[in-house]
Structure formats: structure tokens, C-alpha cells
Amino acid sequence: MSDEDLDVRLHAAAASAALRVLNEDIGVLEGADPRDHADAPARIARAVRRTTGGAVGDPVTT
């Protein structure tokens, strides 16, 4: 496996883990007002960008 392939796999794993944590965080609040989660897309973008060291994600949305 090339170094680039490994980097891609590690970034994918990190992004996947960030999404799982956010999903659990939001899912725990079942029955809450949906407006309480209006910032979810921005939170997801920030989490993915941070966990991948900026390799994945749009810096404009974070």
C-alpha cells in the first residue's frame, strides 16, 4: 500500500469516527426541538475538518 493510500484510509477512518460521535450526540437528544440542531451541518464540517487535519472539508464552512 502506498503512503498516499494509507493517508486516504486514515482520513476516512477519522472522518467516519467524527460522524459517529456527532450522530450519537444528536441522537441522544431524541424528542428535542429540531431548531436546537440547526448548527448540525456546521458542526459536522468542523469535526471532519479537524479530525483529518484539514485534509478533508471546506475551510469556508468552518
Phi, psi and omega in degrees: 000134181283162178300322180295318177299319179296317178300317180298315181295320179293320177295320178296319179295318180295316179296319179297318179296318178298318179294322178297316180296315178295321178298317178295318180299314181287322181295331180294335184269032181305136180088355179285163178294126181303334179294339177292343182248021182298335181271006184305314180300321179291322178296319178296313180299316179297315183297315180295316180298316181293317184290338179258010179065026178088359181288334180233133177123163183257116183296342180290327184273355185253000000 
